[in-house]
Amino acid sequence: MSKKWYNYFVETAPAGAEPAEGPAEAGPPSRVTDVVRDAEAETTFTEPVTAPTDLDVVYRSAQIPTPPHGYTVIKVAEMLRSEHLNALPDDVKKKSIMVALDAAGVKIADIVEDAVRRDRALDTYEHVLLKNLDDTRAQKETENARLEAEINQRVSELRQRIADNQAEIDRERKELEAWRAGKREEENRIAEAVGHFVSPNPITK
């Protein structure tokens, strides 16, 4: 993804500042994309990122080294937020940082290039994470569909077992009702037959 600041011009000294001794950065103004030709290319990671939330691990995998002079865009960011510079106006912050870089023999282009490479590494790794998420989602959705089918099949089997159990209960109830009907008929026949030999007790209280 192209960032807006990739097209900004790289400033080599604070406005109105006297030229400082040190590395010369003369010439016409250059855009960030002129300083870093492959600014919008994707980063290649050389090793697995085992701790994605640790951005230092991401940078290390992207082979973004700390230069010998020790100045990176991260260090510059920390300097800007330090108690010495944090409360100062932006133009004073800018001049102070440029003076410090100049004194250390650090080119502004080096900081800009480091910023682009780190920014590009973050974007690329985000794409990696998004792809991993998409792959995981596709895999798990397929698995979920299979599990849902298994659930439905299992539910269907269990409902059939419930229906079979109820059918067995109904069958045995009907058999009982049929047996009771036969029993009543047999009891009536027995009572009718024995009625010829017995009579009610004539003594009543």
TAJOPE-V644241 format. One record per run of one state. SS is the DSSP state (h for helix, s for strand, l for the rest). FROM is the first residue (numbers start at 1). TO is the last residue. Records with the same first field share a line. If there is no record, write none. Layout:
SS=FROM-TO ; FROM-TO
//
This chain:
l=1-3 ; 8-8 ; 11-29 ; 36-54 ; 62-72 ; 81-89 ; 104-107 ; 195-205
h=4-7 ; 32-35 ; 55-61 ; 73-80 ; 90-103 ; 108-194
s=9-10 ; 30-31
//
